[in-house]
Structures are given as structure tokens and as C-alpha cells.
Amino acid sequence: MKSARLSSTLPLLFGSGLIAILDGILQAVDVGSSVLVALVSFNLIGAWAVCLVVAILLVSVLRQNIFHQATFGIGLVIGAMPLLHLWIPFPFSHLAFFALLHIVVFVKPIKNPNLMLCGGSNLALAACIMASVLMSHQLPEHPTSTPTALNSHQGPDVILISVDTLRADAIYSQQDIGLTLPALERLRQRSLWADYALSSSNQTLPGHMGMLSGLSATSHGVRSNSDLPDTSLSLAADYFAKAGFQTSAVISNALLSSATGMHRGFAHFSDEAIGLARLSMLSKDYMASHSWASMFLQSSKTKRLFRGLYYRDKYQAESIAEHCTDIALAQLDVAYANEAPLFQFIHFMDPHTNYAPPTTTRGVISAPLASQIDKRYLPAASSEITVMMVRDVQAQIQEGNPASVLAATYYHQVYLEEVIEVDRQLQRIINKLDGSGRPYVLLLTADHGEQFAEHGLMDHANSLYEENIRVPFLLSAPNINPAHIDGVVQLCDVLPTLLDYAGLDYDIESFDGLAVRATMAARPHVAVDQKEIAVRDTAGNKWIGAWQANGNFPVGAKLFNFKNGESENLLSKDKELADGLSRLIDYYIESDTYAARQANAETSEAQRAALNALGYAGQEDDR
């Protein structure tokens, strides 16, 4: 009996192992070779776990010798099930599984290989699994730009910090809830600072295009994260590299990676922190189809299992901001060995959903409120607040559920705990800059904001209200006179401002933005996304229109005067005001470059994976 069990189980494991290895290799072709070992090992563990269950079930029928000589074929089918599940829509994948099982067992039985071959191979595979769990794995990486030869320009280092999803009002300490942000407070005291700057978008990629190109929303031609930047447009790193600056960047959002061409111009471009996010993409977009584990476990549990087995050292209490800061400081060490000035772009992802403050800041603000929140809206003690939870709160707010409004306040406080971590890492960067003895320009801003129940909405890529468009603006530079800026700054002002304070010559006609000063003249502004366009004039009026699918002129949807905030829609009440904005609206519509710049653009698989992992897929269609 023992011999029968062994002679059936060994071929079973061997057959499933062969297909699991093939599946892992096929995945690595799409995902990257750096995760090959982890993928193969994870597939093997899942397939073998199922095989052991099958082996136990077969014990009762082995005496009849029905499956004894066909267990290798059964193993092949078990290993192939994730592939069937990927290519054949549920539930037909299960029908295909049983059909294939019937073929290999009853119609054309596959004889079991030599037991010595099976046993030796299984021992080798088991050793590989053990080694893969114990070894340190590299995170997925993207290609970097080619270094550019340096010229002889002398000037200050230029550091641009962008904090993804940071509202303009999130950088101020709030003693009533225990929020203290000492690094941001000290930076503001030595800066030219604005109450807010106006972004060109409510999303990451178009917001950063405005920031790094110096162009308005209708000029740079990127409306949403699904679009691709026009490679003919020069970005900040291009200007600084041409002027002889060293250029380096560390980013933590895949939408700013080589997948969208935003790495252009940087000699040293690190998106290692994206590797942390890419593992989430991996578990969501690949392991959900390629592993037995995800067929029995929730995707979040599959993700945690995968991380725990192969990347536990990368996820030990270290926030994305801390990881990015470690890389940024290492880049500064390299740059300080060279006399040429440096342009460095640092991107922090932390305040973006999912909200998951590190253990050092989690609960420091939100803990008192947590006990009052309906359990429906609370994550597990160690879990993150996911984008789906955020959207559930929005749906409940719109249905008039009062408990959801309190949940939105709680989510806002957890979001601010992410900002506390960014503040701590900002202080590390400032300490490094101050200790270098080199002059530097430091500008801190964001790509877009975030909503917390304002207008009945949560998240950001779903409206062009001010909560999504207003971002911080802090500018510190040698010999600058700290002051509150009189006037409104726009995100397209960032690049000309950096060039100006770096002492570089530039053609102001190349930009829609201006170099920021203590007093800024009033200017109109435009923001867009895939669904809407928002135009504001210099008198405090804002018009929001909906793009038409047929390309016709946008249809007006809302009209506000900022004396009343954005609470009263004046579109049907003040025709004279609407007509007064028509010429400005016409100008932005006629100068829109979207169609021309996106004519030949194609979203890559990597970009689609990033959109799915970040929760953007389909979000623009919910209005």
C-alpha cells in the first residue's frame, strides 16, 4: 500500500511541477525576469498543495488501480489549471479542466515516468522552493536614461518634491486633532508660499505633465492617466541636463515611469519604490489567474502570502516615503562628489489610496475617532483603507447615510497620518541639503488633491472641484525673502520658476507658466480630465463643461462664483455671467492640442497594469 501511494504521488507532483514551472516562465516574460524565481516557486507551492489533497483522495481508489498509472497526467492537468483559468472565461475553465482530466485518465492515459526520475526531480524542486523562500529577491525594475555629458554651468542645486494627492490644506498643523508637521512648517517659514497652486488636472500623469513641462492642460495634451505624453515636448530634466546639471529622480508611481516616458532626461532614474507597487499589480493582474492560491484565497490574502514568502524584507514597516528618501539621499551622495549642480526630482506616493500609514504614525490622529465608526467602514487593525472602501463610503454618502460622513472624516485623518510620514522624510532630505554646504533651490508641490465628502465625493479622478485642483506651493531659494504670495500660482509655473531661480536662460514664450514672485498677476486657468473641462477667469468665476463624444463644443454643466464657494450652481441663474466667460472658454477649446498629441498614442500593458493597480480603471466613467 505504501509503495502504491509513493508510486502514484511522486508522478503526480512531478507532472504538476513541470507545468507550474512553464507557467512561471511565461509570466516572467510579461512581468520581468527579476521575479522569475518567486513566480515559479509560488506556482509550485500552489500546485503541490492541490496535488497533496488529490493524493489523499486517491488513496481510497488506489486498491482498484483505476488511477494508479495515470497520476502523472493528472498532475499535468492540475499544473495547467491556472493557465486554463487565464485563457478560458469562468466557468468554462472548470469544464475544460474536467474534460482534460477525462482525456488524460480515461481516453488516452499518460503513463507515469520512472519513479527515480520523479523522485529526484521532486527533491530538486523542493530544494528550489526552500531556497527561493530563504533568498533575498530583487524588486521589478524599469530601464534608466542614458547619462548626459555635463557642461560648465555653476549654480545652485535644484530639488523638486512632488507629493502625490496632497491637498493644499494638508500641509498645516492642526492642533485640535493632534496633527503636527514641523518640517513643512519650518519650510514654509523660509519660503515664498501660496495658499494653493492650481493644478491642470485631478490625476497623476496630467498633473505632473503641467508641472514638468510648464504648459497648461490644453497645451500639453494629456487629459487622463490613460493618455501618453507627447515625446516631442521637453520636460524639466531635459532643460537642466542641457544646461550641464546632473539629473536624478526617484519616483514611486508607475504612471511616472518609463511606461509613460516620464523618465526622459534623467541620468539616474530610480523607480525601485514602484517595485513595491508592482508586486501589488503582479498579485492582482497575474497571480489572480496564474496560481492555485488565488482561486481559494482573496486577492489581498494572496498578495500578503506572496509578499511574506519572497519580499518580507522589503515590506518591514518601511513606508514608501522612507524608501524613496533612502534612495534620494544616496543620489545626493553621488551628486555631491561632482562640482556640477544637480536637478533632482523626488516623488512621494504615500497619501494616495490605499491609505496605509506606517506603524509609527498609524492612529496618532485617527485612533480616538475609530471607536465611533461603523465597522463596515473599518479595515482590520493592520490593513489598509482600499480604494474600494473609499468608493463605498462615497456611495453611502450619496444615499444619505450619516454614518458614512463620519467615516469620510476618519479616512481623512488616516490620510493625514500618511502626510505625517512624508513630513518626517522631508526633514531628512532638508537636513542632508543643509549639511552639504551647497546652495539649493527647493520647491514642494503636488499633482492634485483629494476629496473627503465635499460635494458628496471621495477620491480624486472624478471631478474638477477645487479640493482636487488646489495643491501646496512652497519655494525656498538662496537669498529669497520669505513671504506669502499675493496672487494665484499655477502648476505650470513650476518649471519656469525652477529655471529662473537656477540662473538659467530660457524662452518664456515656450511656457504657459511664469516664474513665481511675491506678487502674481491674476490669470485665467484651465483644468481638464477625460470627462470635463474647467475654466476660471480673473474675477473669481469658474465654468465646468462636459466634453462631447462627437467632438462638439463642451456642454456647460456648472457655473460658480468663489464668493459662494462651489455650493451654488449659477448656470441657469446668471446667463450674463455665463456669456461673459464664453470668449475665454472659446480660447481654451480652440487651443486644445489633445486630439493632435494623442492621435498615435497607445496605452502600454505596463500603463494599463498601473491604472488597474491604482484603482483608476473605469473611474472616469462614473460621472
N, C-alpha and C positions, 0 to 999 in steps of 0.2 A: 504493500500500500504506500509506504514511504517512497519507494522507488517510482511508483506511478505518479505520485504528486510531484516529485522532483522532475521527472521526465516530461511532465506537462507544463509545469510552472516556468522552468528555465526558457523553453522556446517562446512561451507567452511573453515574458519580459523582453527577450531578445527582439522579437518581432515589433513590439510597440516601441522599443528603444530606437530601432532603425528609422522608423517614420518620424518619431519625435525629433531626432537629430536633423533629418531633412527639413522638417517644418521650421526648426530654429534657424537653420542656414538661410532658408527662403525669407524669413522675417528680417534677418540681418542685412539682406540685400537692400531692403527698403529703409530700415531704421538706422543702420550703421554698424560697421564691424566691431566697434568698441563694446557693444553689448551682446556680441555673438555668444560668448561662453554663458552668460547669465540666461539668455533666452533658451539655449539648448538645455541647460540644466533645469530650468523651470518647467519646460515641456516634458522632460524625462520624469521629473518628480510626479507631475500630474498623471502622466500615462501609467507609470508604475503603480501609483496608488489605486487607480482603477483596475489594473491587472491583478493586484493582490485581492481585491474584492471579488473579481471574476474567478480567480483561482479557488477561493473559498467556496464559491457557489458551485464550481465544477466538481468539487470533491464528492458530492452526493451522486454524481452520474458517472464518475470515472470507472466504477466497477463494471458498468455496462460497456465501457470502452467506446462510447459514442463520439466524444471529442478528443480522445487521448492523442490521436495522431494529427489533429488539426489546430492545436493551440498556437502554433507559430502564425498561422493565418489569422486566427482570432486576434493575436497581438498586433498584426499589421493593421487590422480594421480599427482596433482601439487607438492606435497611434495616429490613424488617418482621420478620426472623427473631428478633431478641431479644424482640419483642412476642409472637410465636408461642410462643417458648420459655417465656415467663411464663405464658401462659393455657392452653397445651396441654401436659399432662404428657409428659415424655420417656418413650419415644422417639417418641411420636406427633407431637411438634413437628417432627421431621425429615421425617416422612411428609407433614405439612401443607406444609412448605417445598417439597418436590419437586412436590406436587400444584399448589400455587400457581404455581410456576415453569412447570409444564407448561401451565397455563391462559394465563398472560400471554405465553408464547412461541408456543405451537402452536394453542391453541383460539381465543383472542381476542387477537392481538398488539396491544400498545400502541405506537403509532408514536412514534418519537423526536421530542422538541421541536426547535425551531430551534437550530442549533448556536451561534449568537451568544448566545441566552438561556442555554444550558447553560454555555458558556464563561465568560460574565460572572458568572453565579451562582456557579460553582465558584471563580472567583478571589475573589469576595467572601467565600465560606465559608472558603477557605484563609486569607484575611487575618484572619477572625474567630478561627480556630483559633490562629494565631500570637499574636494579641493576648491571647487567653484564657490562653495558656501564660505569657506575659510579665507579665500584670497580677497584682495582689495581690487575692486573693479573701477575702471575709468568711466566717467560720465560721457555721454554723447557730445561730440564737438562739431563745430562748423569750421569751414576754411577761413583763414585770415587774409587780410590785404597784404600786398607786397610793399615793403618799406620804401619810402621815397627819399632820394638824396636831399640833404639839408643844405640850405643856403646860409648866409651870414647874418640874418636879422637878429637884432638884440631887442629884447622887450620882456614884459612880464609873462609868467606862466598864465594860462587861461584855463580855468576849471568851470565846466558847465555841469550842474547837477540837476537831473530831472527826476522827480518823484511821481511815479505813475499813480493817477487817480487822486491826487492831493487837492482837496478843496482849498480855496483861498482863505477860508476862515479856520482851517485846521492847524495853522502854524502858531496860534496864540495860546498861551497858557490859560486854563480855566480853573481857577481855584475852587469854585463851587463844586466841581466834580473831581477834584484832585489831579487835574491834568497840568503837569509842568513840563515845559520844553526849553530847558536852559540854553542849549546850543542855538536853537532858532532865535530865541530872544536876544542872545548876545550878538548873533549875526545881524539881526535887524537893527540893533543899536549902532552898528558901524557901517550901515548900508544906505544907499538910496533904495527906498522901498515903496511899493504901491499897495493900496488896499486890495487890489487884484489886477491881474492882467487878463485880457480876453483871448481865449484860445480860438483856433479856427475850426474846432471840432469837438465832439463828445467822445472821441475814440483815440486809441493809442497811435496808430500809424499816421493818420492825417494830422493829428495834433503835433507830433514830432516833425512831420514834414514842414509845417509852418514855422516851427521853432528853428529847425536846422537849415532851412532854405531862405528864410527872410521873406517868404511870399505869402500872400493871402490865400484863403481857401479856394477861391475861384482861379487863382493863378497857378498854384502847384498841381491842381487837378486830381487830388486824392480825396475822395469823399468818405470812404469807409476802410475798415481793416481788410476788406476783401479786394481792394484795389492794389495796384503796384505803382510805386513812384517812377516817374519818367527819368531814365538814366541820363538824359541829356542835361538835367538840372544839376548844378553844382551844390554840394552840401557843405556844411561848416568845415569838416575835416579837409575837404579839397582846398578851400581858401587858405587854411593855416599851413597845410603841407606845402603848398606852392610858395608860401612866404618864408619857408625854412624852419617851421616849427616841427618838433617831434609831435607825433599824434598817437594817442592811445585811447581806448574805450573799454568799459566793462558794462555790459547790459544784462538784463535779467528777464526780458520779454522776447519771445521768439519772433514777434512781429517787427522787431528792430534788428534782426539778424541778417545773415547773408541770404536767407529765404526771400527777403524783400529788397535786397540790395542796399540796406542801410549801413553796411559795413564799409562802404566805399570811402577811400581816402585815409583810412586809419592804418598806420604801420603796425600797430599792436592792437588787436581787437579780441577781447575775451568775452565769450558768451558761455563760459563754463557754468555760470549760475543757471543758465537755461537748461543745462543738463538735468537739474533738479526738476524743472517743469517738464522737460521732455520725457522723463520717466513717467510722469502722470499721463502724458499723451500716449506713451507706449502701452501703459496698462489699460487705457481707455480704448485706443484705436487698434491695437494689435492683440494684446493678451486676451481681450474680451472674445476674440474669435479663434485664437491660436492655442488656447490652453484649456485643459480639463478643469483647472481650479476655478476659472471664471464662470464655468457652466453650473457650478454648485455654490459659489460664493458671490456676494455682492461685489460690484466693481471696486468699491472703496476698500473692502477687505482683501481683494486680490492685489490691489495696489500696495497695501500695507505689508502683505505677505512677501511680495516681490522685493520691496524696499528692505524689509527686515532680513531677508536671506542674503541679498547681494550688495545693498547700498546702505547698510545701517550706519556705517561710519560717516556717510555724507549727510545723514539726517539727524545727527545727535544734537538737538537743542540749538543748532546754529541757524539763525534766521538768514533769509536771502540777503538782507541788507548787510549783515555781518560778513557773509561770504563775499559779496561784491566789494565791501570795504577792504577785506584782506587782499583781494586782487588789485584794487585801486592803489593801495599803499605799496604793493610790490612793484606796480608800474611806475609809481613815483620814484622809488629807489633806483630803478633803471634809468629814468629820465634825469635824475639828479647827477648821474655820472657824466652827463653831457652838458656842455655850456649852452647849447641851443635851447630856447624856450619851449615849453610844452603846451599843447592843447589836449586836454583830457575831458572826455565825456563820461559821466557816471550816471547810471540809471538804476533807481531803486524800484522794485516791483511791489514791495510789501503791502501798501494799503489797498491794492487791488483785490477783488474777490479771487479766491476764497479768503475770508478773514481768518487768519491763524497766527495770532501773536505768539512770540516765543514764551517759554515758561517764566522768563524774567519780568515780563510785562503783562502777561495774561491775568486779567481780573483786577489789576490795580485800580481801574476805574469802574469796570462793569460789575464787579462782584456784588455790591450792595443791591443793584437793580435785578440781578439774575433771579433772586428768590421770588420776584413779583411777576416773572414772565411765564406765560402759558408754556407748559412742557413741549407742546407741539413745535415751538419755535426755538427750542434749546438744543444745541448739539451735545454729544457726550462730552464729559469733562476734558478729555484730551483731543477732541475732534475739532475740525474747522467748521466755520459757517460757510456753507457752499453757496454757489450762485443760484442753485435751485431753491434753497431755503430762502434766499433773498427775494426771489421771484414769487415764492409762495406768500411771503409777507405782503408784497405788493398786491397780489390778487385779493388777499383778505382785506387790505386797506380799501381797495376799490369796491368791495362788497359791504363796507361799513362796519367791519368787525373792530371794536375799540381795542381789543387785546393786541391786535396787530400793530397799532400805532405805538404802543409801549414797546413792542418787540423791535420796531424800527429804531427807537431811541437806544435800546440795548445794543443793537447791531452797530449803531453809530459810535457808541462808546468802545466797543471791541475794535472797530476801525481805528479809533484814536489811539488805542493801545499799540497798534501797528506803527502809528506815527511816532510814538514814544521811542520805539526801537530805532526808527530812522534818525531821530534826534540824537540818540546815543552814538550811532555810527557817524553821523555828521561831525560830532565833536572830535572823533578820532581823526577824521580827514583834516579838519581845521588845525588840530594840534600838529599834524605832520607838515602841513603847509607853513604854519608859523615857525616851526622848528628848522625849516630848510634854509632860512635866511634869504630866500629868493623872493622878489616881488611877485605878486599874483593878483589876478582878477578872478573873483568867484561870483557866479550867478546861479541862483537856485530858483527853479520854477517847476511847472508840471505840464502834462499834456492835456489834461481835462480834470473835471471834478467828479462829484458823486452825489447822488440824491438819497435822502433819508426821509421819505414820506412827503416831501414837498410836492405839491400838485398831485398827490396820490401815487407817486412813483418812487421806485428804488433803482439802484444800479446807475448806469450812465448812458449806454448806447441806445437810448430810447426817447430822447427829447433834446431840444436845444434851449432849454430853460437855463437861467443864469447859474444855478447850482452846478451844472455840468460844464459851463463855459468859463467861469471865473477860476483862475489859478493864482498861486502866490508869485510874487516877483521880488527878489532880494538881490541887490547888486553891491558887492564890496570890491573896491579897487584902490591902488595906491593914490594917496592924496585926494581921495574923494571926500566930499563933505556930507556926512550922514544927514539925510532929510527924508521927510515924507513927500512923495512925488505928487505934485499938483497936476492932475490930469489922468487920463486913462492910458495905460500901457497895453500893447497888443503882443501876442506871442511872436508875430513876425518881426518884432523889434529886437529879438534876442540876438540874431546873427549880426546885424549891423552894429549893435551895441558892443558885442564882443570884439569885433574887428576894430571898432573905434577906440576902445579902451586899451587894446593891444598895441595901438600906434600904427596900424596898417592902413595903407591907402586902399580905397575901394570906390566903386562907382555906385553912388546912392541910387541911381536910376535902375540898377539891377535888382533892387529890392522894393517891396511894398512897405516894409518897416523902416523905422528911423532909429538912430542912436538915442538912447534914453537919457534925458536930462532931468533936473529937478522940477522943471515945468514942461509939460507936454501939451501942445495944442490939441484941441478937440478934433477928432477924425471919425469918419464913419467906419463901420466894421461889418464884416460878413462872416458867418459860420455856416457850415453845411454838413449834412450827412447824406446817406443814400435815399432818405425819405423826404427831408425838409431842407429849406434854406432860411436863415435868419439874418435880417438886415436891420442895423440900428443906425440912426442918424446922430448928429451932434447935439440935438435938443432933448435927448433922453427918450426917444420913441423907438420901439422895436416891432418889426413886422416879421411874422413867420408864415411861410408859404410851403405848400406841398408840391414836390416835383410831379410832373405828369408823365405817365408811362409812354405816351406818344411823342414826347419831346416838346410839347407845347409849353407856353408860359406857365409858371407855377401858379396854383390857385391859392389865394390868400386864405389862411386859416385862423390866424390870431394877430391882434394888434394891441400893444401895451404902451403905456407911458410910465416911466420908472417912478414918478411921484406916487403912484399907486402900486408899485411893485409889478408883479406879473399875475396879479389876482383878478383883474377885471379886463375882459376881452372887449376892446373898443371897436372891433372891426365893423360891426353893424351899427354902432352908435355914433361914430365920428368919421363920416365919409370924407370930410375936408382933410382930416389928418392923414387918412389912408392915401388920398390923392397927392398930398404933399410929399409922400415918400416914393411915389411912383417913379420919378426920374432916377433916384438913387438905386431903386430896385432894378430898373431897366439897365443901368450901367453894369451892375454886377452880373446880371443874366447874360448880357451881350459879351462881356469879357470872360465868361466862364470857359475854361480850357479842358474841362473834364472829358468831353467826347473825343477830342483830338489826342489827349495824353493817354487815354485808356483804350484807344482803338485796337491796338495789337497786344494788350496786356493779357496774360493768362495766369490765373492763380495756381501756384505750385502745390504739390502734395504736402510739402512741409508747411506752407502757409495755411492750407486747409486744416492740417492737424493742429496747428497753433490756435486757429479760430475755434475748433471744437473743444480743445482742452481748456481754453479760457472762457468758454461759455458764450461766445459771440454768434455761433452758428444759428441762423434764423431769428436772431433777436431784433433785427431791423424790421421784421415783418409783423411785429406785434402792435403796431400803431394803426 
